Amino acid sequence: MPLGFAGRTALGLGKRIGGRPAEMVTAELQARTAQQLFQVLGELKGGAMKFGQAMSIFEAALPEDLSGPYRVMLTKLQDSAPPMPTSSVHGVLRASLGARWRSRFTEFDDQPVASASIGQVHRGVWEDGREVAVKIQYPGAGAALMSDLRQISRVAKVAAGWVPGIELGPILEELRERMAEELDYRLEAQSQRAFAAAFRDDPEFAVPDVVEGAEHVIVSEWLEGLPLSRIIESGTPEQRDAASQLYLEFLLAGPARAGLLHADPHPGNFRITPDGRLGIIDFGAVNRLPGGMPAEIGPLLTTGLSGSAEEVLDGLRELGFVRSGIDIDARRLLDYLEPFMAPFRTDEFTFSREWLRGVFAHINDPRQPNYAVAFKLNLPREYLLIHRVWGGGIGVLSQLGGTVRGREAVDALLPGADLPPIEELPAVDEPGADADA
């Protein structure tokens, strides 16, 4: 990628010397670089593509002039990437479903309709006449992904000394275990069956049934719908509001009803069905929460909204988010956490790219007083996927730009939440108010 960028930069310099306007040359360079970003991350699959998908969620936090040229290509990584050869597809199906695998289908399309970090999806018709989605794991994806994780671990151990508040060993171990589970589609089939049973005939959510599950192939009923990425790109205000509300409610409802948290929140895994429900696919990454969301989260959110900084700090210490021996200012900590509580201070809250840019400035800008707080916080391993979902969910909601009734959803679905009346909430400064400084 750096070599390709260097070559295009040299070419662009020549075009400017030849009289082409600088703005036109820069736009052309960015477009070509974005295309290469998609091509390289898509072909590398595994950890590289997962990284690209994470980038696609948080592009909303970047300034428009920086993220605009890359948005389309990064979004494509959510459900499409360069496909694997047909011969490889047939080889995986033969190994997983037997030498006569074609007899299990009355139709099978060799061209994929979607792809993910470790597999791609084909459309077919099962032997009983049901339309199905066939997810096939890339050969060698498991070894590549685990190799990526080993490299991350090596780098992380060096970086650990820069962030005194965090204990990386347990986090990396949790990450390795959860990623290893994603490689076994039999475990994904179990999770999908649990979600399908919990949400069967639900008026708001649709989860397709599993037809067949093997280690590297999973066959599910086909789920028709408009992907959230399309709504992000060109949805109406009404579509954005409806999709945002359903998306938020599902992330909370999964633990409450299925005892599982869907832990891969990027838009490629969600779609709005023709009857207006939120369809959910891809259950490879889940967090098992048999008792629902941890009982401490609701009371902590309630305490934080009430402005009880010392109580919040005590609660986070008890849960392991602040390690013993780490000195931290309680009021500064509460201010740092404000963006995560802001959506529940009003009956309705509108997420937007502008708001998210303010949040990132609030917590990530070295010039801001809250910047040092992050270096003092820990992430307990049992909260790794919850943190991933909440952070990623905020990114997706900001891309959708919809208005949600967050307090209503939390009151109904988050155990222990007893949010104070709006009129009793203390006033707070707007996070990122000086983001453009």
C-alpha positions, -999 to 999 in steps of 0.1 A, spaced: 0 0 0 28 25 8 45 17 -25 13 22 -44 6 55 -27 42 67 -34 38 59 -71 5 77 -74 19 107 -55 48 109 -80 23 107 -109 2 134 -93 32 157 -90 39 152 -127 3 161 -136 4 193 -115 36 203 -132 18 196 -165 -9 221 -156 -37 200 -140 -54 218 -111 -41 207 -77 -76 200 -63 -84 177 -93 -52 158 -89 -57 154 -52 -92 141 -56 -80 116 -82 -52 104 -59 -76 99 -30 -100 79 -52 -73 56 -64 -59 52 -29 -94 43 -16 -98 17 -43 -64 2 -34 -74 2 3 -105 -18 -5 -86 -42 -28 -58 -49 -3 -78 -52 29 -104 -73 10 -79 -97 -5 -59 -101 28 -92 -111 46 -89 -121 82 -76 -95 106 -69 -70 79 -105 -70 67 -118 -69 102 -96 -38 107 -111 -23 75 -147 -30 88 -139 -13 121 -125 17 101 -158 18 81 -178 22 113 -157 50 127 -152 70 95 -181 90 109 -158 105 135 -134 119 109 -137 153 92 -158 151 60 -130 163 37 -108 135 50 -133 106 52 -155 114 22 -132 98 -5 -128 66 15 -164 62 28 -177 42 -2 -148 18 -4 -147 12 34 -184 6 34 -180 -20 7 -159 -40 31 -190 -45 53 -206 -69 28 -184 -73 -3 -148 -80 -11 -128 -96 -39 -142 -133 -40 -123 -165 -37 -120 -187 -68 -149 -210 -76 -127 -241 -73 -120 -231 -37 -157 -227 -30 -165 -261 -43 -136 -276 -24 -148 -263 10 -184 -275 2 -171 -309 -8 -151 -312 24 -180 -300 46 -211 -314 30 -197 -345 12 -187 -354 -23 -223 -352 -35 -229 -317 -20 -247 -304 -51 -275 -330 -45 -283 -310 -13 -293 -281 -34 -317 -277 -63 -299 -244 -72 -265 -230 -62 -250 -197 -75 -212 -199 -78 -210 -161 -76 -210 -147 -41 -236 -122 -30 -217 -109 0 -184 -115 19 -170 -111 54 -136 -112 70 -133 -150 71 -160 -161 46 -183 -153 17 -220 -159 11 -236 -176 -18 -273 -179 -27 -290 -212 -34 -321 -233 -31 -320 -262 -6 -333 -296 -14 -366 -289 3 -372 -258 -18 -362 -232 7 -341 -203 -5 -309 -203 15 -277 -183 22 -246 -204 22 -217 -190 41 -184 -206 32 -151 -200 51 -120 -190 31 -94 -218 31 -67 -209 55 -87 -181 71 -83 -196 105 -45 -198 104 -43 -163 90 -65 -148 116 -47 -164 145 -14 -153 131 -27 -118 129 -37 -120 166 -2 -133 176 13 -102 158 -12 -79 176 -2 -95 209 35 -88 204 29 -52 195 4 -48 224 29 -61 250 53 -34 239 26 -7 240 13 -18 274 39 3 292 25 34 276 -9 29 292 -4 22 329 -40 17 337 -47 -12 314 -40 -49 320 -36 -63 284 -29 -100 291 -65 -110 300 -80 -88 272 -58 -104 246 -66 -139 259 -103 -131 257 -99 -118 221 -81 -149 210 -107 -172 225 -136 -153 210 -119 -151 176 -112 -188 177 -149 -194 182 -157 -174 151 -138 -199 130 -161 -228 140 -194 -223 122 -209 -251 143 -207 -228 173 -222 -200 151 -251 -223 142 -258 -229 179 -259 -192 186 -281 -184 156 -306 -211 166 -308 -196 201 -315 -161 186 -340 -175 161 -359 -193 189 -359 -162 211 -372 -139 184 -394 -163 164 -425 -145 150 -414 -113 166 -431 -82 152 -399 -61 152 -370 -85 146 -362 -113 121 -336 -140 126 -333 -167 98 -333 -204 108 -303 -226 104 -307 -253 78 -273 -270 81 -241 -263 100 -206 -277 96 -172 -265 108 -166 -243 77 -200 -240 61 -233 -228 75 -266 -228 55 -294 -205 67 -328 -195 54 -325 -165 30 -334 -132 46 -345 -105 22 -340 -69 31 -324 -35 26 -289 -34 42 -283 -7 67 -253 4 46 -278 14 19 -299 34 44 -266 50 57 -259 60 21 -293 72 9 -320 65 34 -349 88 40 -352 105 75 -381 81 83 -360 51 73 -330 64 94 -352 69 125 -369 35 122 -336 16 116 -318 34 144 -345 26 170 -347 -11 160 -309 -14 159 -305 1 194 -333 -20 208 -319 -53 194 -285 -47 209 -302 -45 243 -329 -71 237 -305 -99 227 -291 -105 262 -325 -100 278 -343 -126 256 -316 -149 242 -289 -147 269 -266 -137 241 -251 -104 229 -247 -100 191 -211 -88 191 -204 -78 155 -224 -46 152 -212 -34 117 -240 -25 92 -234 -54 69 -250 -77 95 -283 -59 96 -311 -51 71 -347 -38 71 -370 -65 58 -399 -58 34 -423 -59 63 -403 -33 83 -385 -55 108 -348 -55 116 -332 -86 101 -301 -99 117 -274 -122 102 -239 -134 111 -238 -148 146 -201 -158 147 -192 -132 173 -214 -134 204 -210 -128 241 -227 -153 263 -248 -135 290 -272 -161 304 -284 -136 330 -287 -108 305 -265 -77 306 -243 -75 337 -265 -63 366 -240 -35 375 -244 -15 342 -279 -2 348 -273 11 383 -239 26 371 -257 44 343 -283 57 367 -257 69 391 -237 86 364 -267 105 351 -275 117 386 -240 133 387 -226 111 416 -190 111 404 -175 94 435 -201 66 434 -193 61 397 -156 58 405 -162 34 433 -184 13 411 -158 12 383 -130 3 407 -151 -26 421 -157 -39 385 -120 -36 376 -123 -6 351 -100 13 375 -72 -8 388 -59 -5 424 -31 20 428 -44 42 399 -52 77 410 -80 93 390 -101 124 395 -137 114 399 -152 145 384 -129 143 354 -138 106 349 -175 114 349 -169 141 323 -149 117 302 -178 92 303 -205 118 295 -208 110 257 -218 74 267 -246 88 289 -257 118 267 -282 97 246 -302 90 278 -305 125 291 -335 133 269 -365 113 257 -352 115 222 -316 118 209 -303 124 174 -270 107 165 -249 124 138 -215 125 123 -210 160 137 -219 147 172 -195 118 170 -166 141 158 -172 161 190 -171 129 211 -138 119 196 -124 154 202 -137 151 238 -119 119 246 -90 116 221 -76 151 216 -43 155 235 -52 192 239 -83 184 259 -81 179 297 -99 145 295 -73 129 272 -52 116 302 -82 98 317 -81 71 290 -46 61 300 -58 53 335 -87 31 326 -87 -7 323 -110 -30 303 -119 -62 322 -119 -92 298 -156 -99 305 -165 -65 292 -144 -67 260 -173 -76 237 -198 -53 255 -174 -24 249 -169 -34 213 -207 -35 207 -214 -2 225 -186 16 208 -194 2 174 -231 7 179 -225 44 186 -205 46 153 -233 29 133 -260 51 149 -240 82 140 -237 70 104 -274 64 103 -281 98 117 -314 88 132 -334 100 162 -339 73 189 -359 70 221 -329 58 241 -344 62 276 -374 42 267 -353 13 254 -329 13 284 -358 14 309 -374 -16 292 -343 -37 285 -314 -29 307 -315 -46 341 -312 -23 371 -317 9 352 -338 34 370 -331 66 352 -338 98 371 -365 121 357 -352 144 330 -361 175 350 -339 162 379 -307 156 359 -278 180 366 -267 203 338 -235 192 319 -212 208 294 -217 196 258 -189 171 250 -166 183 222 -181 218 223 -146 231 214 -139 204 189 -132 229 161 -107 249 182 
